[in-house]
Amino acid sequence: QSTWGNIRLIFSYSEIMKVELCSYSALKIYPGHGKRVIRLDGKAYQFLSSKCARAHLDLKRNPRKISWTVLYRRKHRKGQIEEKQQKKHTRRTHNLARAIAGASLLKS
């Protein structure tokens, strides 16, 4: 709370703007962006853009087959190196006993 002359201002920090996920592409939707569609049965969809809405509702495309969606990238294991570091593989030297033409391995 703060008083400024005769006006009392109340600051509320409890309202944090929520970042939602697109129902089709699973990309982040920031406040003030996107479109919400509610079907007649009450199921609500949030879409990042009209591109996502049209692909899902009108064209009925599978997001796992569209290369720019998160589901496609997870299915085809794209960009996982940035998310978690892979272990470095070191090569080990192997000692092999190979026969030379005309000589045997057994020393007698």
Protein Blocks (a to p, Z undefined) as FASTA:
>chain_A
ZZehjbccdddfkbccdddddfklopacdehiajddddfkopacddfblmlmmmmmmnop
afklpmkbmklmmmnogaklmmpccddddddddddddddehiafbdZZ
